[in-house]
Amino acid sequence: MPALADTSVNDHGSEAPIAVIGGGLAGLSAALDLVDAGRNVVLFERRPYAGGKAYSFKDPNYEVVLDNGQHITMRCCTEFQAFLERIGCADVVRYQEHLEVAVIDPDSRGHHVSVISAKPPLGLGRGGRRLLPAPLHMLPSMLTYEHLGASEKARLAFAFEPIRRMSEFERLSLDRQSFADWLSDHRQSERVIERFWDLIILPTCNDRCSDVSATQGIQIFQEGFSSETTAADIGLFTAGLGQVADTAVEQLRRRGAQVQLNSSVDEILTDEAEVASIRYGRGEQMEVSGVVLALPPKPAFDLIPSPWRRREPFWRLSRHEVSPIINVHMQWDREVMRRDFVGVLDPDAQFIFHRSQIHGWPTPPHWISVSISGAHDLVDLPQAEIVARVERAVRRALRRTEDAKLLATRVVKESEATFRPKPGMNAHRVRPRTSIRNLVLAGAWTATGWPATMESAVRSGRAAARVLLEEQVQSP
């Protein structure tokens, strides 16, 4: 498929459109596939901008564009990368040459920094990664990871080896067990879980190992560390996430789709076993040939016609719980870090990103962003208290803040950032096909096998589009 499809506007005549409800990555990717298949598509987004949980805003006080949260991607996120290429936006991601995460332990003697890396052994160059298959390519780094003791590092193999060998069937059978319990059964102590396994699980699943199913936790390590030696290489966004969504909207319109921002769908109207029309805006009604419902579980459930809510699969949407993310953007009078980002063994400052450096902003002042996943203990606190706790954690982690002055902060709370992949929740991650023939479901929370990531959102949108196209071909 070419990077940019034919941009001529399709002539659909009197063909009833497919309504895509929700302008996040799931809805955008579904709409893109549908319009490229020649369908008449109308995308509805209630907010004045697309992007869903991945959006940008301009701070009116400081003339900088900030993301709602600090998102990253990885080389194993192949569908998301393909989506960027299709809309002509692949250059907004800068990948590491190899996985490298510097981890700070503020409580250790000497304020110690240790690095988790997939860098080849000295002298072997980039091709050296091929000498050790995944996950053994991580072995040299793990042997020198100083936030674990020698015996703790040795015991990592008791978990990594069964993860590497585990079949999909066996992994799926573990959904009712927490990942922490599974790790404990494989000789991982609470300290090792906190200092290594949680470091990976928190930013990917938005919860700790104790609140994530073993099925989901193992999937993360199989995809990122046990498949390819380059799979976990991290990609950073060098432009605001809003640019991705805006470019996708532009491409949809150039391909002939309608995109209605600031327009919410209030009701889905059915005729026996299929959707007949939708009601949106100020009471307008539109006949549709199908619907892609690309919203989070609760608002999606609320839009399902009430007679259908107790039926499969719709009742499962009401079983989902949510997990919050807090991001604190901080402006300093001087540079307070050198690396693009660091991990911190502190719940109040889990990852710190050098935003000015990543985006190439002129300095001073210097912006950093602190990302806190699974922020259940912080989300209900007043902003002033959140800022105080995060500033204290940042000053403990970054030595260069000792004489630095904090000039400004911006707190962004996403109280319902993602679904929670808790033990037993896999049964409620539904597939796109539903009991209403021409209504399909999309969203990072659906049955993609991935946690609530941009990759999962794009995969879900494409899966929903495929199902709807199949239904339309089969219908008389």
C-alpha positions as CSV (number, residue, x, y, z in Angstrom):
1,M,0.0,0.0,0.0
2,P,1.5,3.4,-0.9
3,A,2.2,5.9,1.9
4,L,-0.5,8.2,0.6
5,A,-3.5,6.9,-1.3
6,D,-5.3,8.6,-4.1
7,T,-6.6,11.8,-2.7
8,S,-9.5,12.3,-5.2
9,V,-12.9,12.7,-3.6
10,N,-15.1,9.6,-4.0
11,D,-18.5,10.0,-5.6
12,H,-20.9,7.9,-3.5
13,G,-24.1,9.1,-5.0
14,S,-27.0,8.1,-2.7
15,E,-25.1,5.5,-0.8
16,A,-25.8,5.7,2.9
17,P,-22.6,6.5,4.9
18,I,-20.9,4.5,7.5
19,A,-20.7,6.5,10.7
20,V,-17.5,6.2,12.7
21,I,-18.3,7.5,16.2
22,G,-15.1,8.7,18.0
23,G,-12.1,10.4,16.6
24,G,-9.3,8.7,18.6
25,L,-6.7,6.5,16.9
26,A,-9.2,3.6,16.7
27,G,-11.8,5.7,14.9
28,L,-9.2,7.3,12.7
29,S,-7.7,4.0,11.6
30,A,-11.1,2.4,11.0
31,A,-12.2,5.4,8.9
32,L,-9.0,5.3,6.9
33,D,-9.5,1.7,6.0
34,L,-13.1,2.2,5.1
35,V,-12.6,5.2,2.9
36,D,-9.7,3.5,1.2
37,A,-12.1,0.6,0.4
38,G,-14.3,3.0,-1.4
39,R,-17.0,3.5,1.3
40,N,-18.8,6.7,2.1
41,V,-17.6,7.6,5.6
42,V,-18.6,10.2,8.2
43,L,-16.5,10.5,11.3
44,F,-18.0,12.2,14.4
45,E,-15.9,13.6,17.2
46,R,-17.5,15.5,20.1
47,R,-14.5,17.6,20.8
48,P,-13.0,20.3,18.5
49,Y,-10.0,18.1,17.8
50,A,-9.3,14.5,17.0
51,G,-6.8,12.2,18.7
52,G,-8.8,10.7,21.7
53,K,-6.4,10.1,24.6
54,A,-3.4,11.3,22.5
55,Y,-3.8,15.0,21.9
56,S,-1.9,18.3,22.2
57,F,-2.9,21.7,23.5
58,K,-1.2,25.1,23.3
59,D,-0.4,26.6,26.7
60,P,-1.7,30.2,26.5
61,N,0.8,31.5,29.0
62,Y,4.0,30.1,27.6
63,E,3.3,29.7,23.8
64,V,4.4,26.0,23.8
65,V,2.5,23.0,22.5
66,L,2.2,20.3,25.2
67,D,0.8,16.8,24.9
68,N,-1.8,15.7,27.4
69,G,0.7,13.0,28.3
70,Q,4.1,11.8,27.3
71,H,3.5,9.0,24.9
72,I,6.1,6.7,23.4
73,T,6.1,3.9,20.9
74,M,8.3,0.9,20.2
75,R,9.5,-0.9,17.1
76,C,7.2,-3.9,17.9
77,C,4.2,-1.5,17.4
78,T,4.1,-2.3,13.7
79,E,0.5,-1.4,13.0
80,F,0.9,2.1,14.6
81,Q,4.0,2.6,12.6
82,A,2.2,1.6,9.4
83,F,-0.6,4.0,10.3
84,L,1.9,6.9,10.6
85,E,3.4,5.9,7.2
86,R,-0.1,5.8,5.5
87,I,-0.9,9.4,6.6
88,G,2.6,10.7,5.8
89,C,3.6,11.3,9.4
90,A,6.3,8.7,10.1
91,D,9.0,11.3,10.6
92,V,7.5,12.5,13.9
93,V,9.0,9.5,15.6
94,R,12.7,9.2,16.4
95,Y,13.8,5.7,17.4
96,Q,16.7,4.8,19.6
97,E,19.5,2.9,17.9
98,H,18.9,0.3,20.6
99,L,16.8,0.1,23.7
100,E,18.4,2.2,26.5
101,V,16.6,3.2,29.7
102,A,18.6,4.9,32.4
103,V,17.1,4.2,35.8
104,I,17.7,6.4,38.9
105,D,17.4,5.1,42.4
106,P,17.2,8.3,44.6
107,D,17.6,6.3,47.8
108,S,20.8,4.6,46.8
109,R,24.2,5.7,48.0
110,G,25.7,8.2,45.5
111,H,22.3,8.9,43.8
112,H,23.0,6.0,41.5
113,V,22.1,5.6,37.8
114,S,22.0,2.2,36.1
115,V,21.1,1.5,32.5
116,I,18.9,-1.2,31.0
117,S,20.1,-1.6,27.5
118,A,20.1,-3.8,24.4
119,K,23.4,-2.3,23.3
120,P,25.7,-4.9,21.7
121,P,28.8,-5.8,23.6
122,L,31.7,-3.4,23.1
123,G,33.4,-3.7,19.7
124,L,30.6,-5.7,18.0
125,G,28.6,-2.7,16.6
126,R,24.9,-2.8,15.8
127,G,25.2,-6.2,14.2
128,G,26.3,-7.6,17.5
129,R,22.7,-7.8,18.6
130,R,22.2,-10.7,16.2
131,L,24.8,-12.8,18.0
132,L,22.5,-13.3,21.0
133,P,18.8,-14.2,20.2
134,A,16.0,-12.5,22.1
135,P,15.8,-12.3,25.1
136,L,19.4,-13.3,25.6
137,H,20.5,-10.0,23.9
138,M,19.5,-8.3,27.2
139,L,21.9,-10.5,29.2
140,P,25.0,-8.2,29.2
141,S,22.9,-5.3,30.4
142,M,21.1,-7.2,33.1
143,L,24.3,-8.5,34.5
144,T,25.4,-4.9,35.2
145,Y,22.0,-3.5,36.3
146,E,23.0,-2.4,39.8
147,H,19.5,-1.8,41.2
148,L,19.3,-5.5,41.8
149,G,21.7,-7.7,43.7
150,A,23.6,-10.6,42.1
151,S,21.3,-13.3,43.3
152,E,18.2,-11.3,42.2
153,K,19.6,-10.8,38.7
154,A,20.3,-14.6,38.5
155,R,16.7,-15.4,39.4
156,L,15.4,-13.3,36.5
157,A,16.1,-16.3,34.3
158,F,13.5,-18.3,36.2
159,A,10.8,-16.0,34.8
160,F,12.3,-15.0,31.4
161,E,12.8,-18.6,30.2
162,P,9.2,-19.7,30.7
163,I,8.0,-16.5,29.2
164,R,10.1,-17.1,26.1
165,R,8.9,-20.7,25.8
166,M,5.2,-20.1,26.6
167,S,2.6,-20.8,23.9
168,E,-0.3,-18.4,23.3
169,F,-2.8,-21.0,24.6
170,E,-0.9,-21.3,27.9
171,R,-0.6,-17.5,28.2
172,L,-4.3,-17.0,27.7
173,S,-5.1,-19.7,30.4
174,L,-3.4,-17.5,33.0
175,D,-5.8,-14.5,32.8
176,R,-7.3,-15.0,36.2
177,Q,-3.9,-14.9,37.9
178,S,-2.1,-11.6,38.6
179,F,1.3,-11.1,36.9
180,A,2.8,-10.4,40.4
181,D,1.5,-13.8,41.6
182,W,2.9,-15.6,38.5
183,L,6.3,-13.9,39.0
184,S,6.3,-14.8,42.7
185,D,5.7,-18.5,41.6
186,H,8.8,-18.1,39.4
187,R,11.1,-17.0,42.2
188,Q,10.8,-13.2,41.8
189,S,10.7,-11.3,45.1
190,E,8.6,-8.2,45.8
191,R,11.8,-6.1,45.6
192,V,12.7,-7.5,42.1
193,I,9.1,-7.0,40.9
194,E,9.2,-3.3,42.1
195,R,12.7,-2.6,40.7
196,F,12.5,-4.3,37.4
197,W,9.1,-5.9,36.3
198,D,7.0,-2.9,37.4
199,L,9.4,-0.5,35.7
200,I,8.2,-2.1,32.3
201,I,4.6,-2.9,33.2
202,L,3.5,0.4,34.7
203,P,4.0,2.6,31.6
204,T,2.7,-0.1,29.2
205,C,-0.3,-1.4,31.2
206,N,-1.0,1.7,33.4
207,D,-1.0,-0.5,36.5
208,R,1.4,-2.5,38.6
209,C,2.1,-6.2,38.2
210,S,-0.2,-6.9,41.2
211,D,-3.2,-5.4,39.3
212,V,-2.4,-6.8,35.8
213,S,-3.3,-10.2,34.6
214,A,-0.5,-12.7,34.0
215,T,-1.8,-13.0,30.4
216,Q,-1.3,-9.3,29.7
217,G,2.0,-9.0,31.6
218,I,3.6,-12.0,29.8
219,Q,2.4,-10.6,26.4
220,I,4.3,-7.4,27.0
221,F,7.6,-9.3,27.6
222,Q,7.0,-11.7,24.8
223,E,6.4,-8.9,22.3
224,G,9.0,-6.5,23.6
225,F,11.9,-8.7,24.7
226,S,11.4,-12.3,23.4
227,S,10.5,-11.8,19.8
228,E,13.1,-9.6,18.0
229,T,16.2,-8.0,19.4
230,T,15.0,-4.6,18.1
231,A,11.4,-5.0,19.3
232,A,11.8,-2.9,22.4
233,D,13.7,0.0,20.8
234,I,11.8,3.2,22.0
235,G,10.5,5.8,19.7
236,L,10.0,9.4,20.9
237,F,7.7,11.9,19.3
238,T,9.6,15.0,18.1
239,A,6.3,16.9,17.5
240,G,3.1,17.2,19.4
241,L,0.7,14.3,19.1
242,G,-1.9,16.7,17.8
243,Q,0.0,16.8,14.6
244,V,-0.6,13.1,14.1
245,A,-4.4,13.4,14.6
246,D,-4.6,16.6,12.5
247,T,-2.7,15.0,9.6
248,A,-5.0,11.9,9.8
249,V,-8.1,14.2,9.6
250,E,-6.6,16.0,6.6
251,Q,-5.9,12.7,4.9
252,L,-9.4,11.4,5.5
253,R,-10.9,14.6,4.0
254,R,-8.6,14.4,1.0
255,R,-9.7,10.8,0.4
256,G,-13.4,11.8,0.4
257,A,-14.5,11.2,4.0
258,Q,-16.4,13.7,6.0
259,V,-15.0,14.6,9.5
260,Q,-17.4,16.4,11.8
261,L,-15.6,17.8,14.8
262,N,-17.5,19.4,17.7
263,S,-20.3,17.0,16.8
264,S,-21.5,14.3,19.2
265,V,-23.7,11.3,18.4
266,D,-26.5,11.1,20.9
267,E,-28.5,8.1,19.8
268,I,-28.2,5.0,17.7
269,L,-31.5,3.9,16.2
270,T,-32.0,0.3,15.2
271,D,-34.5,-1.5,12.9
272,E,-34.9,-5.0,14.1
273,A,-31.3,-6.5,14.1
274,E,-29.4,-3.7,12.5
275,V,-28.7,0.0,12.8
276,A,-30.9,2.2,10.7
277,S,-29.8,5.7,11.6
278,I,-28.1,7.9,14.2
279,R,-29.1,11.2,15.9
280,Y,-26.4,13.8,16.3
281,G,-25.7,17.5,16.7
282,R,-28.9,19.4,17.4
283,G,-31.2,16.6,16.8
284,E,-30.3,15.9,13.2
285,Q,-30.9,12.3,12.0
286,M,-28.8,10.5,9.4
287,E,-29.5,7.2,7.8
288,V,-26.4,5.0,7.9
289,S,-25.3,1.7,6.4
290,G,-23.2,0.8,9.4
291,V,-21.6,2.1,12.5
292,V,-18.1,1.8,14.0
293,L,-18.5,2.6,17.7
294,A,-14.9,3.7,18.6
295,L,-15.4,5.0,22.1
296,P,-14.2,4.0,25.6
297,P,-16.3,1.2,27.2
298,K,-18.6,3.4,29.3
299,P,-19.7,6.0,26.7
300,A,-19.9,3.1,24.2
301,F,-22.2,1.2,26.5
302,D,-24.4,4.3,27.1
303,L,-24.9,4.6,23.3
304,I,-26.1,1.1,22.8
305,P,-29.9,1.0,22.4
306,S,-31.3,-0.1,25.8
307,P,-33.0,-3.3,24.6
308,W,-29.6,-4.6,23.5
309,R,-27.5,-3.7,26.6
310,R,-28.1,-7.0,28.4
311,R,-27.1,-9.1,25.4
312,E,-23.8,-10.4,24.2
313,P,-21.4,-8.7,23.9
314,F,-22.7,-5.4,25.1
315,W,-23.2,-6.1,28.8
316,R,-19.4,-6.8,29.1
317,L,-18.7,-3.1,28.4
318,S,-20.1,-2.2,31.7
319,R,-17.6,-4.4,33.5
320,H,-14.6,-2.4,32.7
321,E,-12.7,-0.3,35.2
322,V,-10.4,2.6,34.5
323,S,-6.9,3.6,35.5
324,P,-5.6,7.2,35.7
325,I,-2.4,8.9,34.4
326,I,-1.0,12.2,35.6
327,N,1.5,14.2,33.7
328,V,3.2,17.3,35.2
329,H,4.8,19.6,32.7
330,M,7.5,21.7,34.5
331,Q,9.4,24.8,33.3
332,W,12.9,25.4,34.8
333,D,15.3,28.3,34.6
334,R,18.1,26.0,33.5
335,E,18.8,22.6,32.1
336,V,18.1,20.0,34.7
337,M,18.8,16.8,32.8
338,R,21.0,15.6,29.9
339,R,19.3,12.4,28.7
340,D,16.1,12.4,26.6
341,F,14.3,10.5,29.4
342,V,15.0,8.6,32.6
343,G,13.1,6.1,34.7
344,V,12.9,6.7,38.5
345,L,12.3,4.3,41.3
346,D,9.9,6.7,42.9
347,P,6.1,6.4,42.6
348,D,5.8,10.3,42.4
349,A,8.1,10.6,39.3
350,Q,8.2,7.3,37.4
351,F,9.5,8.7,34.1
352,I,10.9,12.1,33.4
353,F,11.3,13.4,29.8
354,H,13.5,16.2,28.6
355,R,10.8,17.8,26.5
356,S,12.8,20.8,25.3
357,Q,15.6,18.5,24.0
358,I,13.2,16.0,22.4
359,H,11.3,18.7,20.6
360,G,14.2,20.9,19.8
361,W,12.7,23.9,21.5
362,P,14.8,27.1,22.1
363,T,16.1,27.4,25.6
364,P,16.0,28.8,28.2
365,P,13.5,28.1,29.8
366,H,13.8,24.3,29.9
367,W,10.7,22.1,29.9
368,I,10.5,18.6,31.3
369,S,7.5,16.3,31.6
370,V,6.9,13.9,34.4
371,S,4.6,10.9,33.7
372,I,3.0,8.9,36.4
373,S,1.0,5.8,35.4
374,G,-1.5,4.0,37.6
375,A,-1.8,7.2,39.6
376,H,-4.6,6.0,41.9
377,D,-3.0,7.6,45.0
378,L,-2.6,11.0,43.3
379,V,-5.5,11.6,41.0
380,D,-7.9,13.0,43.6
381,L,-5.4,15.3,45.3
382,P,-5.5,19.1,44.7
383,Q,-3.1,20.2,42.0
384,A,-0.9,22.1,44.4
385,E,-0.3,19.0,46.4
386,I,0.5,17.0,43.3
387,V,3.0,19.6,42.2
388,A,4.6,19.6,45.6
389,R,5.0,15.9,45.6
390,V,6.3,15.7,42.1
391,E,8.7,18.6,42.5
392,R,10.1,16.9,45.6
393,A,10.6,13.6,43.7
394,V,12.2,15.3,40.7
395,R,14.6,17.2,42.9
396,R,15.6,13.9,44.6
397,A,16.1,12.2,41.3
398,L,17.9,14.9,39.3
399,R,21.0,16.4,40.9
400,R,21.0,19.4,38.5
401,T,17.9,20.7,40.1
402,E,19.8,21.6,43.3
403,D,20.1,25.3,42.5
404,A,17.5,25.4,39.8
405,K,14.3,27.4,40.0
406,L,11.0,25.9,39.1
407,L,9.3,28.7,37.0
408,A,5.9,27.1,36.1
409,T,4.0,23.9,36.1
410,R,1.0,22.4,34.2
411,V,-0.8,19.4,35.6
412,V,-2.8,17.2,33.3
413,K,-5.0,14.6,34.9
414,E,-6.5,11.8,32.8
415,S,-8.7,10.2,35.4
416,E,-10.0,7.6,32.9
417,A,-6.9,7.3,30.8
418,T,-7.1,3.5,30.1
419,F,-9.0,0.4,30.9
420,R,-7.5,-1.8,33.6
421,P,-6.2,-5.2,32.4
422,K,-6.9,-6.8,35.8
423,P,-7.0,-10.6,36.3
424,G,-10.2,-12.0,34.7
425,M,-10.8,-9.0,32.4
426,N,-9.8,-10.7,29.2
427,A,-13.3,-12.2,29.0
428,H,-14.7,-8.7,28.8
429,R,-12.4,-7.5,26.0
430,V,-14.8,-8.1,23.2
431,R,-14.2,-8.7,19.5
432,P,-15.4,-6.1,17.0
433,R,-18.4,-8.2,15.7
434,T,-21.6,-7.8,17.6
435,S,-25.1,-9.1,17.6
436,I,-26.2,-6.0,15.7
437,R,-25.2,-6.9,12.2
438,N,-23.9,-3.6,11.0
439,L,-22.5,-2.3,14.3
440,V,-18.9,-3.0,15.2
441,L,-16.8,-2.1,18.2
442,A,-13.3,-0.5,18.2
443,G,-11.0,0.8,20.9
444,A,-7.8,-0.1,22.7
445,W,-9.9,-1.9,25.3
446,T,-11.2,-4.5,22.8
447,A,-9.8,-7.9,22.2
448,T,-6.5,-7.0,20.4
449,G,-4.3,-8.9,22.9
450,W,-2.4,-5.7,23.6
451,P,-2.7,-3.3,26.6
452,A,-4.3,0.1,26.2
453,T,-1.7,1.5,23.8
454,M,-1.7,3.4,20.5
455,E,-0.8,0.1,18.9
456,S,-3.9,-1.6,20.4
457,A,-6.1,1.3,19.2
458,V,-5.0,1.1,15.6
459,R,-5.2,-2.7,15.6
460,S,-8.8,-2.4,16.9
461,G,-9.9,0.1,14.3
462,R,-8.5,-1.9,11.4
463,A,-10.2,-5.1,12.8
464,A,-13.5,-3.3,13.1
465,A,-13.3,-2.0,9.5
466,R,-12.5,-5.5,8.2
467,V,-15.6,-7.0,10.0
468,L,-17.9,-4.3,8.7
469,L,-16.7,-4.7,5.2
470,E,-17.2,-8.4,5.4
471,E,-20.7,-7.9,6.7
472,Q,-21.6,-5.5,3.8
473,V,-20.3,-8.0,1.2
474,Q,-22.3,-10.9,2.7
475,S,-25.6,-8.9,3.2
476,P,-28.1,-9.1,0.3
